[in-house]
Amino acid sequence: MDPEETKSFSNPSSPLKPYKRKGMKVTFKDLSYDVQNTANKKETLHLLQSVTGFIAPGEMTALMGPSGSGKTTLLDVLAGRKTAGSTTGNIAFAGQAPTITFLRRYTGYAEQFDTLVDNLTVREMLMYTAELKLPTSQSMDEKRERVTHIIELLALLPCQNRRIGNAMQRGISGGQAKRTNIGIALVTSPRILFLDEPTSGLDSFTSNEVMDVIKTLTKTQDSMTICATIHSPTAHAFALFGKMIILLQGRMVYFGDAGDRTIDYFEKELADVPQFEKNAGNNAAEWIVNITTKADRDGKSKAFADTYAASVLKSKNDEEQDGLAIGAFKGGKCARASMATLKELSVTEGTVTPAWWAIKTLLKYRMGRDFCDAKFIGPRVFDKFTVCILMMTLYWGIGNDYKPTNLINISALLYMWAILPGFAALTYVPSLVLERPLFIRERSDGLYKVITYLTAKLLEELTVALIGSLIFSCVVFFPSKFQGQWLLFWLAYWCTMSIGIVLGYFIAAMSPNLDVANASLPAYVGSLLFFVGCLLRVKDMPGYWRWYSYLNFLRYGWGALMVNQFEGKNAIFLGGEEILHYYSLDNFNKWAFLACEFAFFVGLFLASWAALTFRRHSSR
Ligand SMILES: Nc1ncnc2c1ncn2[C@@H]1O[C@H](COP(=O)(O)OP(=O)(O)OP(=O)(O)O)[C@@H](O)[C@H]1O
């Protein structure tokens, strides 16, 4: 094992301590990326075209180019975050093709658009990430210390205890959110750090400060590999970059040293490029941006790319890329990958912390906060409570009245009791659809597995549903003097509610957006209402529709409630028929009906998990 890699550093000049790992060389050769045009499915876009280069440890590499030139695409391809399109060419981390689990665990990626949990404070957001991404062997004090350090480094102290907020409920500023986003990537001490527009939305002073912090990660013992897309850096930020990649329409037009060397290259190799006037008012970054943007608009991208492809610089870069041993950075040169690096590269577990820990952390930070939020509790409790009060007052004391004329009233109430929690499924859709970008980012960051996320969300909702259903069932059952076991009356409600939750999750995971989910779920549940067996008896349904009633979870809930209420009561319906016989429910066991409901719950839970895992909505 390479001692350099296992050493815990304590250099006081290090801004983030202790880092146990070093950066890793990232190479890419003839990298191309094609994707179907979302606006015109027949067209294939060539967003990256034969891009070759490397990102060295201990160096900050800038990825520049006009808007739409493919910077984020290259970053996404390298970080394994593309969910659509096809990639050709080679990517190697320390000489090996990276696995998705390695990328999740050992790279950090601060995306261009912030994906934060809006009801957490800045400190909580960072602690939440630290607890999910740092090993459980690290003490909470160490994690807290690390978070405090990052807060100080990113000048987040004044807002550390402020809620992040969202567009509707203002919290921290855009710049503070950006820095929190960067903090999330830093909290885990990644070996490679990808930053997409780390300074966008920041004033020049803060952006310089942020870039200084990031630069320090490449220095001293950390030697982190850093690649940042950058639009219009300040002169100070620009000077911090060691290497520069410039893309024009997905082609590489420059890869080499940043700063004066870049200017020399453009002035000497390319025709019609104005000289850079070195005076106090001129910013080299701005000069490069102007030249490349103009070339892009004048249709000179290919000419620039061809010039680079034929240049001496390109040959030298290729030589360096092929000649250097590929591996971990060591003493200014690249050495063969150590055993520790190889172990990391072959890691099979996509998350650092075990599932139980992740569930506990998700419940602690995300769900714990929800319970105190009226916007969360309101739609889950108050509407149902109001309906229960309505039911109680409407049916006060008549649940034990078995007069033939009252039997239909009781059956109708039990029907409503069975179907209403199914309709509640709609309540659970937004939480999954609206936090999809956050879920995708956190999954890509290796914070948790799909099953962990789903289980934590479900536990939260089941808890609310459990407490609610216990209260609601008491409010309706006892004052209305319903018969049979209260336990079943309550369980049937809670089971249907639980099925509603997983049904909501399944529809949310399958739907591309909230509109589709909101339209499809009521349509589906609405269709089930006809097939419960109450509005139309199952035996009166046309033969070709009867199958649908057997696949209807509401039917089992209502059936169980009916048997519970009427079994052994000899309740004679109008026309002289026993009511359970009339509805063909006389030979059924109420607990077997509940077991069927439970089977629906399990089936829909697995379907939700599969949909969340395999159904891709972002064509990133
Ligand atoms: N599936 C797609 N269908 C159509 N266009 C796409 C698709 N994916 C990416 N693009 C386009 O590819 C181009 C490159 O996108 P990319 O985000 O990499 O650019 P960028 O250089 O990072 O731009 P910016 O600096 O504005 O963030 C953009 O014009 C983008 O709209």
Ligand as a Chemical Component Dictionary entry (heavy atoms), coordinates in Angstrom:
data_LIG
# 
_chem_comp.id                   LIG 
_chem_comp.type                 NON-POLYMER 
_chem_comp.pdbx_formal_charge   0 
_chem_comp.three_letter_code    LIG 
# 
loop_
_chem_comp_atom.comp_id 
_chem_comp_atom.atom_id 
_chem_comp_atom.alt_atom_id 
_chem_comp_atom.type_symbol 
_chem_comp_atom.charge 
_chem_comp_atom.model_Cartn_x 
_chem_comp_atom.model_Cartn_y 
_chem_comp_atom.model_Cartn_z 
_chem_comp_atom.pdbx_ordinal 
LIG N1  N1  N 0 -30.862 16.073 -25.559 1  
LIG C1  C1  C 0 -30.568 17.257 -26.085 2  
LIG N2  N2  N 0 -31.315 17.749 -27.102 3  
LIG C2  C2  C 0 -31.033 18.948 -27.640 4  
LIG N3  N3  N 0 -30.001 19.707 -27.268 5  
LIG C3  C3  C 0 -29.217 19.263 -26.284 6  
LIG C4  C4  C 0 -29.453 18.032 -25.627 7  
LIG N4  N4  N 0 -28.511 17.868 -24.671 8  
LIG C5  C5  C 0 -27.719 18.967 -24.727 9  
LIG N5  N5  N 0 -28.131 19.797 -25.685 10 
LIG C6  C6  C 0 -27.504 21.052 -26.110 11 
LIG O1  O1  O 0 -26.119 20.811 -26.205 12 
LIG C7  C7  C 0 -25.410 22.007 -26.033 13 
LIG C8  C8  C 0 -24.280 21.800 -25.076 14 
LIG O2  O2  O 0 -24.787 21.832 -23.753 15 
LIG P1  P1  P 0 -23.868 22.090 -22.498 16 
LIG O3  O3  O 0 -24.772 22.206 -21.318 17 
LIG O4  O4  O 0 -22.816 21.075 -22.416 18 
LIG O5  O5  O 0 -23.228 23.501 -22.847 19 
LIG P2  P2  P 0 -22.343 24.448 -21.950 20 
LIG O6  O6  O 0 -21.117 24.736 -22.722 21 
LIG O7  O7  O 0 -22.144 23.887 -20.586 22 
LIG O8  O8  O 0 -23.283 25.718 -21.884 23 
LIG P3  P3  P 0 -23.460 26.805 -20.720 24 
LIG O9  O9  O 0 -22.171 27.512 -20.584 25 
LIG O10 O10 O 0 -24.520 27.693 -21.249 26 
LIG O11 O11 O 0 -23.872 26.064 -19.480 27 
LIG C9  C9  C 0 -26.420 23.050 -25.597 28 
LIG O12 O12 O 0 -26.753 23.836 -26.706 29 
LIG C10 C10 C 0 -27.596 22.203 -25.141 30 
LIG O13 O13 O 0 -28.804 22.883 -25.302 31 
# 
loop_
_chem_comp_bond.comp_id 
_chem_comp_bond.atom_id_1 
_chem_comp_bond.atom_id_2 
_chem_comp_bond.value_order 
_chem_comp_bond.pdbx_ordinal 
LIG N1  C1  SING 1  
LIG C1  N2  SING 2  
LIG C1  C4  DOUB 3  
LIG N2  C2  DOUB 4  
LIG C2  N3  SING 5  
LIG N3  C3  DOUB 6  
LIG C3  C4  SING 7  
LIG C3  N5  SING 8  
LIG C4  N4  SING 9  
LIG N4  C5  DOUB 10 
LIG C5  N5  SING 11 
LIG N5  C6  SING 12 
LIG C6  O1  SING 13 
LIG C6  C10 SING 14 
LIG O1  C7  SING 15 
LIG C7  C8  SING 16 
LIG C7  C9  SING 17 
LIG C8  O2  SING 18 
LIG O2  P1  SING 19 
LIG P1  O3  DOUB 20 
LIG P1  O4  SING 21 
LIG P1  O5  SING 22 
LIG O5  P2  SING 23 
LIG P2  O6  DOUB 24 
LIG P2  O7  SING 25 
LIG P2  O8  SING 26 
LIG O8  P3  SING 27 
LIG P3  O9  DOUB 28 
LIG P3  O10 SING 29 
LIG P3  O11 SING 30 
LIG C9  O12 SING 31 
LIG C9  C10 SING 32 
LIG C10 O13 SING 33 
# 
